Amino acid sequence: MSAIPSVDLQDFVSSDPQKKEKFIKEIGAAFENIGFVALSGHFLSDELVENLYAEIKKFFELPQATKDKYEIEGIGGQRGYTSFGKEHAKGRKEGDLKEFWHFGQYVEDDAKLEEEYPDNVSVDELPNFNEVGKETYKMLEKTAKYVLRALAIHLNLEETYFDDYIKNGNSILRPIHYPPITSEPKNAVRAAAHGDINLITLLMGAHGRGLQVKNHEGEWVDAIAKPDQLMINVGDMLSRLTNNKLKSTIHQVVNPPKELWGTSRYSIPFFMHPISEMPLNCLDNCVDKDNPKQFTDITAGEFLHERLIELGLIKA
């Protein structure tokens, strides 16, 4: 199976201090050693997951002209539809073999952030798509909050250190469709090797081969979750904040063997972003003479802007 450690979030949210401590140690070690973990005990019900997959399949099966209505110019793909091959990994010219949708934050009680974030895009043809997307977004955001609380304790911070930074954060839920491959791809894969921009990523749909993680020895290992698990990884923002104590691991989605080219693949990552003002300056307790400061000071908003330019999603 997978070389990725497994943890159960119910250990952390239980009233048993030993189980909570066990979870903190396990997830801390996993994120220091490989940067990925398979998590069960999250807040997504089986019914919600089933409904979401049904709705996203319906969306990606819509006629191309219908989908194209939802590709909004001028917002760097932050909401709505992004068509096939539009995004590429940092340092690559070839577009990834995928199309995707973005659900963004549902801002509560903050007029300034409502102004800052683009509006979510509603699909007229599929009313349930919008509702199911919102519910999934909320449950993944709740799961991420507790994961970050465990990591805060692991980093000797207040348990709620991240709470105010992620409330109304610029997080994104991205249902992805990797369509069937119809001809030999020219130097392109479903998702080229990359690190994620954000704090942590929660991935639904890593149940078959395809997702691979580069370990510290430089070897690619399969990352396969059980059906009831989310794959969670450290993003570059958290890596910067912790002066690389928690590792943002390079990963990729490889093309399937030729006999499976005719099949679609779906995966649904939730990219947990903080508010733009969050400082990503290396934490003092992650800097010492053995591990000197590796990153310049920057805010989450500035860092995101830099990376969106590198990905080809916005112009400099």
TORZA-316099 format. One record per residue: residue in one letter; y, z, x of N, C-alpha, C in turn. Coordinates in steps of 0.001 Angstrom, whole numbers, padded with zeros to 6 digits, always signed. Layout:
BEGIN
AYZXYZXYZX
...
END
This chain:
BEGIN
M-001201+000000+000844+000000+000000+000000+001252+000000+000879
S+002245+000741+000451+003559+000685+001089+003688+001749+002167
A+004461+001433+003214+004714+002409+004286+005903+003304+003956
I+006390+003237+002720+007586+003981+002322+007162+005323+001708
P+007762+006454+002141+007401+007757+001562+007766+007840+000081
S+007014+008670-000666+007270+008884-002094+007768+010307-002339
V+008715+010441-003280+009233+011756-003690+009363+011782-005208
D+009471+012999-005768+009575+013173-007224+010852+013946-007543
L+011798+013292-008225+013089+013911-008524+012936+015160-009389
Q+011851+015242-010157+011647+016436-010981+011492+017700-010133
D+011043+017550-008878+011003+018705-007964+012411+019256-007742
F+013380+018342-007588+014755+018768-007301+015421+019402-008519
V+015181+018836-009701+015863+019349-010897+015101+020508-011554
S+013931+020866-011008+013167+021987-011558+013866+023307-011211
S+013434+024377-011842+014046+025682-011560+013294+026408-010439
D+012384+025699-009777+011590+026290-008695+012265+026008-007347
P+012817+027044-006684+013546+026821-005432+012691+026178-004335
Q+011383+026483-004323+010516+025895-003287+010331+024398-003505
K+010181+024002-004774+010057+022562-005074+011353+021829-004727
K+012480+022459-005043+013787+021853-004734+013930+021654-003223
E+013575+022681-002464+013662+022632-001000+012741+021543-000441
K+011548+021436-001031+010576+020409-000610+011174+019010-000794
F+011790+018768-001963+012387+017461-002235+013489+017149-001215
I+014364+018124-000948+015484+017918-000016+014947+017553+001371
K+013912+018271+001815+013329+017984+003146+012712+016595+003186
E+011967+016255+002119+011255+014971+002108+012220+013791+002076
I+013232+013864+001202+014150+012723+001100+015052+012647+002328
G+015435+013803+002870+016240+013821+004098+015498+013183+005261
A+014224+013550+005420+013415+012984+006518+013221+011479+006327
A+012948+011069+005078+012735+009636+004810+013987+008831+005148
F+015156+009341+004749+016397+008605+004968+016838+008639+006433
E+016408+009645+007182+016697+009653+008624+015743+008736+009381
N+014495+008627+008884+013476+007910+009651+013362+006428+009308
I+013450+006078+008009+013327+004651+007663+014398+004189+006690
G+015101+005134+006032+016209+004741+005160+015799+004326+003766
F+014502+004407+003446+013980+004027+002125+013065+005125+001602
V+012989+005263+000272+012057+006195-000355+011691+005647-001737
A+010447+005895-002171+010027+005538-003538+010143+006794-004395
L+010913+006712-005484+011247+007894-006275+010671+007804-007683
S+009888+008829-008060+009465+008971-009459+010256+010121-010075
G+010028+010373-011375+010721+011479-012028+012189+011218-012310
H+012580+009930-012408+013977+009552-012665+014263+009618-014168
F+015446+009167-014575+015882+009340-015971+015709+008081-016834
L+015007+007074-016320+014762+005862-017111+013472+006017-017900
S+013520+005815-019200+012289+005854-020000+011567+004513-019873
D+010245+004525-020113+009462+003279-020082+010020+002274-021087
E+010433+002780-022259+010948+001906-023316+012236+001203-022874
L+013114+001958-022213+014377+001371-021741+014105+000282-020706
V+013186+000560-019791+012842-000422-018748+012278-001691-019386
E+011380-001517-020331+010775-002657-021034+011842-003489-021750
N+012744-002795-022458+013816-003496-023184+014738-004251-022236
L+015054-003642-021101+015950-004299-020145+015322-005584-019610
Y+014062-005507-019185+013398-006721-018669+013357-007812-019736
A+013083-007421-020982+013039-008416-022061+014394-009103-022218
E+015464-008318-022158+016809-008881-022363+017242-009761-021190
I+016950-009319-019959+017417-010145-018826+016627-011449-018739
K+015357-011408-019116+014592-012666-019130+015191-013624-020151
K+015552-013085-021321+016193-013932-022345+017488-014540-021804
F+018284-013736-021081+019548-014262-020565+019296-015396-019571
F+018426-015170-018584+018237-016191-017547+017533-017442-018080
E+016907-017324-019261+016292-018508-019895+017288-019307-020736
L+018507-018792-020918+019522-019540-021664+019835-020852-020934
P+020309-021870-021666+020700-023126-021002+021758-022861-019926
Q+021695-023648-018858+022626-023431-017742+024086-023479-018202
A+024386-024381-019115+025774-024505-019600+026221-023214-020298
T+025292-022547-020986+025625-021275-021650+025875-020192-020607
K+024992-020107-019613+025175-019097-018553+026490-019325-017801
D+026801-020572-017571+028026-020898-016809+029297-020407-017501
K+029249-020262-018826+030413-019710-019556+030765-018306-019062
Y+029770-017605-018527+029947-016197-018163+030204-016002-016664
E+030435-017113-015960+030807-017017-014533+032337-017002-014475
I+032898-015841-014189+034338-015619-014310+035019-015877-012968
E+035965-016793-012958+036685-017124-011715+037609-015972-011291
G+037772-015822-009992+038831-014957-009464+038513-013485-009352
I+037257-013085-009640+036942-011645-009512+035803-011402-008519
G+035513-012412-007678+034524-012220-006623+033146-011864-007145
G+032822-012339-008349+031495-012077-008900+031243-010636-009295
Q+032314-009842-009444+032103-008411-009717+031568-008129-011120
R+031764-009025-012057+031253-008855-013421+030707-010192-013902
G+029756-010110-014847+029234-011334-015436+028248-012056-014525
Y+028201-013368-014657+027147-014199-014057+027584-014775-012711
T+026631-014831-011771+026826-015569-010513+025680-016566-010388
S+026018-017840-010263+025011-018901-010337+024180-019002-009057
F+023118-019776-009160+022112-019913-008109+022732-020354-006777
G+022353-019665-005696+022740-020077-004346+024162-019747-003948
K+024906-019035-004810+026338-018783-004552+026544-017720-003465
E+025678-016695-003425+025846-015602-002467+024956-015834-001250
H+025478-015446-000076+024658-015504+001140+024781-014189+001897
A+023804-013890+002731+023852-012669+003535+024922-012803+004610
K+025413-011666+005095+026398-011634+006175+025854-012410+007367
G+026664-013363+007883+026264-014142+009055+025386-015342+008738
R+025091-015595+007452+024265-016749+007075+025108-017768+006323
K+024783-019060+006520+025457-020113+005749+024671-020442+004479
E+023328-020327+004556+022489-020724+003434+022607-019713+002292
G+022783-020234+001082+022819-019352-000086+021434-018813-000402
D+021391-017565-000871+020113-016988-001291+019584-017703-002538
L+018245-017706-002675+017590-018429-003768+017532-017551-005022
K+018707-017260-005570+018757-016339-006718+020002-016606-007555
E+019941-016157-008813+021098-016065-009702+021106-014635-010230
F+022279-014130-010615+022295-012729-011050+023450-012443-012001
W+023396-011238-012566+024399-010735-013503+024910-009402-012986
H+026189-009082-013264+026733-007775-012896+027270-007015-014106
F+026698-005824-014326+027316-004820-015187+028084-003870-014281
G+029328-003509-014665+030113-002575-013873+030386-001282-014619
Q+031245-000464-014038+031519+000885-014549+032102+000858-015963
Y+031694+001858-016747+032250+002098-018083+033191+003297-017939
V+034446+003011-017617+035389+004062-017192+035682+005030-018332
E+035679+006323-017987+036012+007369-018960+037258+008119-018496
D+038264+008181-019361+039449+009035-019133+040171+008746-017818
D+040356+007492-017468+041082+007185-016223+041734+005803-016354
A+042991+005801-016815+043692+004533-017083+043872+003720-015802
K+044099+004407-014686+044317+003715-013403+043074+002913-012999
L+041900+003528-013138+040668+002829-012770+040320+001734-013771
E+040641+001951-015036+040432+000890-016026+041214-000360-015638
E+042401-000136-015096+043254-001239-014630+042661-001890-013370
E+042096-001060-012490+041592-001547-011189+040319-002384-011339
Y+039400-001955-012222+038112-002643-012332+038190-003781-013348
P+037515-004900-013069+037432-005955-014096+036657-005442-015317
D+036945-006029-016482+036206-005655-017694+034773-006152-017619
N+033861-005407-018256+032502-005917-018399+032516-007143-019311
V+031557-008031-019092+031475-009292-019822+030355-009165-020858
S+030648-009484-022112+029634-009410-023173+029012-010775-023407
V+027702-010797-023566+026980-012042-023860+026875-012181-025377
D+027599-013136-025919+027659-013298-027377+026289-013612-027972
E+025505-014382-027228+024211-014835-027761+023168-013707-027826
L+023379-012632-027050+022365-011567-026942+023027-010192-027074
P+023326-009740-028296+024039-008470-028456+023310-007279-027826
N+021961-007270-027860+021214-006141-027288+021321-006081-025773
F+021529-007235-025137+021674-007322-023674+022764-006364-023183
N+023894-006361-023883+025033-005547-023453+024735-004050-023623
E+024112-003668-024734+023808-002255-025013+022757-001717-024060
V+021698-002501-023862+020607-002057-022985+021102-001967-021539
G+021963-002907-021147+022541-002861-019801+023357-001596-019578
K+024163-001237-020572+025003-000034-020460+024144+001229-020357
E+023122+001331-021194+022246+002512-021197+021523+002643-019843
T+021037+001515-019314+020359+001538-018008+021328+001970-016917
Y+022525+001425-016957+023570+001779-015983+023768+003292-015960
K+023910+003895-017146+024177+005342-017244+023021+006168-016685
M+021785+005758-016982+020611+006524-016531+020409+006402-015016
L+020704+005234-014467+020598+005069-013013+021714+005829-012301
E+022908+005838-012892+024019+006596-012314+023686+008090-012292
K+023067+008573-013377+022670+009987-013442+021609+010295-012374
T+020635+009414-012229+019600+009593-011201+020232+009642-009815
A+021148+008707-009548+021804+008637-008235+022600+009907-007941
K+023220+010483-008978+024015+011702-008780+023145+012827-008220
Y+021939+012976-008767+021063+014056-008298+020496+013770-006908
V+020222+012509-006618+019776+012142-005262+020866+012494-004254
L+022121+012166-004582+023230+012468-003673+023464+013976-003549
R+023187+014725-004605+023295+016184-004497+022266+016724-003493
A+021058+016187-003543+020033+016607-002576+020447+016241-001152
L+021013+015064-000991+021446+014631+000347+022623+015472+000843
A+023513+015874-000067+024639+016740+000322+024108+018045+000926
I+023103+018646+000283+022519+019884+000814+021870+019616+002170
H+021149+018500+002271+020515+018119+003544+021552+017991+004668
L+022751+017549+004307+023827+017351+005303+024690+018605+005495
N+024243+019733+004913+024991+021005+005008+026381+020918+004377
L+026470+020159+003291+027701+020069+002504+027489+020840+001204
E+028583+021043+000463+028456+021573-000895+027565+020640-001711
E+026710+021196-002566+025788+020361-003350+026537+019296-004148
T+027723+019629-004644+028468+018682-005494+029505+017866-004703
Y+029334+017782-003385+030302+017076-002527+030623+015669-003055
F+029601+014935-003483+029799+013537-003881+030266+013379-005331
D+030144+014444-006157+030318+014287-007604+031647+013639-007998
D+032751+014133-007450+034063+013592-007841+034289+012186-007300
Y+033646+011874-006188+033796+010524-005612+033023+009471-006401
I+031917+009884-007043+031112+008880-007762+031427+008833-009261
K+032134+009841-009776+032538+009790-011198+033482+008596-011382
N+033160+007731-012301+033922+006481-012502+033938+005599-011245
G+032915+005762-010401+032845+004954-009171+032640+003478-009473
N+032828+002659-008440+032800+001203-008593+031363+000660-008501
S+030432+001349-009178+029011+000995-009071+028687-000266-009876
I+027614-000927-009459+027220-002215-010038+025727-002187-010355
L+025367-002645-011560+023973-002896-011914+023763-004403-011903
R+022795-004846-011105+022637-006288-010865+021228-006769-011216
P+020993-007247-012432+019731-007939-012707+019703-009279-011971
I+018642-009490-011188+018512-010707-010370+017314-011516-010854
H+017494-012836-010917+016392-013758-011184+016217-014645-009956
Y+015017-014577-009377+014634-015520-008321+013787-016595-008996
P+014352-017777-009256+013611-018791-010027+012415-019324-009238
P+011501-020027-009939+010408-020694-009233+010963-021614-008134
I+010247-021686-007030+010658-022551-005903+010015-023916-006123
T+010844-024962-006166+010334-026291-006539+010142-027217-005345
S+010785-026901-004216+010581-027724-003014+010782-026841-001786
E+010310-027296-000652+010385-026511+000592+011826-026071+000858
P+012110-024739+000849+013497-024311+001071+013940-024618+002502
K+015157-025121+002643+015707-025437+003968+016322-024161+004551
N+015519-023418+005305+016040-022237+006007+016612-021189+005054
A+016132-021174+003806+016655-020205+002826+015500-019364+002286
V+015805-018090+002026+014827-017194+001407+015452-016598+000153
R+014631-015876-000606+015141-015324-001863+016304-014369-001614
A+016204-013535-000602+017363-012728-000174+017224-012498+001324
A+018140-013095+002099+018074-013013+003558+018292-011571+004030
A+017848-011303+005256+017940-009950+005827+019372-009431+005762
H+019521-008205+005237+020866-007638+005037+020778-006124+004906
G+021911-005477+005102+022064-004072+004722+022954-004020+003496
D+022784-003009+002654+023627-002883+001461+024968-002253+001829
I+026000-002562+001040+027360-002110+001346+027571-000649+000968
N+026953-000192-000092+027331+000982-000863+026790+002300-000293
L+026823+003374-001104+026285+004678-000672+024759+004667-000703
I+024187+004481-001905+022737+004313-002032+022466+003228-003068
T+021286+002594-002935+020840+001580-003892+019572+002075-004566
L+019516+001947-005892+018320+002274-006664+017770+000961-007197
L+016532+000625-006814+015978-000692-007130+014827-000583-008122
M+014984-001280-009253+013882-001474-010198+013207-002799-009861
G+011878-002829-009991+011194-004120-009869+010631-004413-008506
A+010429-003394-007665+009826-003615-006335+008322-003365-006430
H+007674-003940-007470+006281-003594-007741+005287-004580-007141
G+005766-005719-006677+004869-006680-006033+005383-006960-004637
R+004623-007702-003874+005070-008037-002514+006324-008906-002567
G+007119-008814-001554+008352-009595-001472+009415-008831-000714
L+009698-007575-001167+010678-006752-000473+010087-006225+000826
Q+010802-006442+001929+010368-005941+003237+011513-005179+003904
V+011131-004147+004652+012077-003256+005319+011806-003311+006818
K+012875-003355+007611+012700-003360+009082+012713-001913+009573
N+011605-001467+010173+011562-000086+010668+012230+000029+012038
H+012270+001239+012597+013006+001455+013854+012376+000740+015052
E+011112+000338+014887+010460-000429+015974+010738-001929+015830
G+011528-002291+014794+011861-003701+014587+010788-004480+013852
E+009799-003768+013253+008732-004451+012517+009095-004503+011034
W+008707-005615+010378+008906-005736+008931+007724-005102+008219
V+007998-004166+007309+006939-003522+006539+007188-003760+005047
D+006101-003934+004296+006225-004137+002852+006699-002849+002186
A+007630-002996+001259+008104-001864+000452+007674-002128-000982
I+006632-001419-001410+006075-001648-002752+006071-000323-003499
A+006732-000312-004644+006789+000901-005471+005707+000840-006544
K+005292+002022-007026+004415+002074-008197+005252+001703-009430
P+004570+001330-010529+005331+000885-011709+006359+001892-012223
D+006098+003199-012038+007045+004194-012562+008059+004650-011518
Q+008122+003964-010377+009014+004404-009292+010200+003469-009111
L+011291+004044-008633+012431+003278-008124+012374+003310-006611
M+012738+002207-005973+012897+002202-004518+014365+002545-004240
I+014609+003531-003395+015991+003953-003107+016254+003819-001620
N+017388+003226-001272+017720+003097+000151+019170+003477+000433
V+019396+003807+001686+020728+004171+002190+021539+002894+002382
G+022799+002920+001949+023705+001800+002186+024631+002075+003360
D+025399+001059+003742+026262+001158+004925+027344+002228+004781
M+027831+002456+003553+028880+003480+003373+028353+004873+003730
L+027129+005179+003295+026552+006490+003597+026196+006593+005071
S+025776+005477+005637+025476+005446+007069+026737+005747+007890
R+027854+005133+007517+029133+005397+008201+029540+006858+008050
L+029469+007351+006801+029893+008720+006521+029109+009729+007361
T+027811+009464+007551+026946+010404+008276+026781+010034+009744
N+027650+009118+010236+027595+008705+011645+026193+008227+012021
N+025560+007511+011074+024236+006909+011253+023102+007930+011315
K+023369+009168+010894+022274+010157+010762+021312+009689+009671
L+021877+009247+008530+021078+008607+007487+021180+007100+007707
K+020037+006434+007784+019999+005050+008270+020100+004033+007137
S+021045+003117+007268+021100+001953+006391+020148+000913+006974
T+019051+000668+006286+017978-000147+006853+018114-001601+006426
I+017927-002503+007393+017930-003939+007085+016682-004257+006250
H+016882-005044+005185+015756-005431+004343+015950-006864+003851
Q+014890-007449+003313+014932-008841+002853+013928-009025+001720
V+014124-010115+000967+013125-010521-000026+012609-011887+000416
V+011346-011913+000847+010793-013155+001401+010263-014034+000277
N+010128-015325+000588+009553-016251-000379+008056-015963-000524
P+007523-016153-001737+006099-015878-001937+005243-016942-001265
P+003920-016687-001135+003040-017744-000644+003128-018971-001546
K+002828-020136-000971+003063-021401-001672+002398-021452-003053
E+001216-020811-003173+000520-020878-004474+001262-020111-005576
L+002225-019257-005185+003012-018513-006180+004445-019048-006331
W+004725-020193-005730+006072-020757-005830+006506-021002-007272
G+005549-021277-008139+005892-021609-009527+006261-020406-010386
T+006334-019225-009781+006610-018014-010568+008030-017507-010325
S+008608-016941-011367+009888-016244-011230+009646-014833-010715
R+010659-014261-010077+010642-012834-009731+011936-012235-010281
Y+011845-011034-010827+013022-010311-011301+013116-008994-010551
S+014307-008635-010136+014508-007275-009642+015901-006824-010065
I+016059-005499-010153+017296-004967-010725+017802-003816-009858
P+018650-004102-008872+019238-003020-008095+020472-002427-008772
F+020641-001120-008576+021863-000426-008975+022543+000029-007687
F+023713-000528-007414+024460-000217-006192+025443+000914-006491
M+025152+002102-005994+026007+003270-006248+027205+003242-005299
H+028372+002960-005875+029629+002940-005120+030492+004128-005528
P+031275+004652-004611+032254+005672-004978+033545+005013-005467
I+034529+005836-005817+035873+005322-006078+036461+004802-004756
S+037421+003892-004867+037968+003214-003671+038591+004174-002665
E+039148+005297-003171+039874+006215-002270+038956+007063-001403
M+037659+007056-001660+036782+007936-000884+036879+007603+000596
P+037192+008617+001467+037194+008344+002899+035759+008267+003419
L+035486+007263+004236+034167+007136+004869+034219+007605+006319
N+035223+008413+006664+035336+008935+008030+034081+009751+008349
C+033547+009604+009549+032317+010311+009927+032484+011818+009716
L+031514+012424+009048+031544+013868+008813+031510+014625+010139
D+032337+015669+010245+032408+016438+011500+031036+016958+011922
N+030224+017400+010934+028943+017989+011314+027870+016950+011643
C+028255+015662+011640+027335+014604+012075+027770+014005+013414
V+028785+014602+014024+029300+014110+015319+029131+015220+016356
D+028497+014908+017482+028418+015859+018600+028260+015063+019891
K+028080+015759+021001+028055+015043+022294+026831+014115+022409
D+025737+014469+021722+024554+013612+021748+024683+012429+020779
N+025548+012590+019782+025745+011519+018803+027244+011352+018557
P+027957+010754+019554+029412+010608+019410+029764+009705+018227
K+031010+009806+017783+031473+009050+016612+031310+007548+016842
Q+030623+006887+015900+030289+005461+016071+031150+004520+015241
F+031931+005063+014287+032647+004210+013347+034113+004612+013234
T+034964+003621+013029+036384+003915+012807+036576+004439+011381
D+037695+005143+011152+038008+005672+009817+038356+004514+008870
I+037874+004624+007638+038125+003575+006643+037846+004176+005264
T+038484+003618+004235+038143+004057+002870+037049+003151+002304
A+036414+003619+001247+035370+002831+000592+035934+001497+000072
G+037138+001526-000484+037752+000303-001011+038020-000725+000072
E+038537-000264+001218+038820-001178+002333+037524-001779+002873
F+036510-000942+002985+035223-001400+003518+034587-002434+002587
L+034627-002173+001279+034063-003110+000306+034772-004457+000394
H+036098-004441+000487+036868-005686+000559+036444-006516+001780
E+036308-005855+002928+035870-006544+004160+034522-007228+003950
R+033600-006483+003338+032241-007001+003200+032155-008137+002169
L+032932-008077+001095+032906-009153+000104+033402-010465+000716
I+034352-010374+001648+034803-011578+002371+033639-012125+003219
E+032950-011202+003934+031826-011634+004795+030688-012280+003994
L+030511-011839+002747+029443-012378+001904+029820-013679+001218
G+031083-014094+001385+031522-015339+000775+031888-015216-000688
L+031995-013979-001191+032286-013789-002615+033786-013769-002913
I+034607-013384-001934+036061-013514-002107+036645-014145-000847
K+037800-014744-001010+038488-015387+000127+039347-014354+000859
A+039456-014519+002162+040276-013582+002967+041732-013740+002603
END
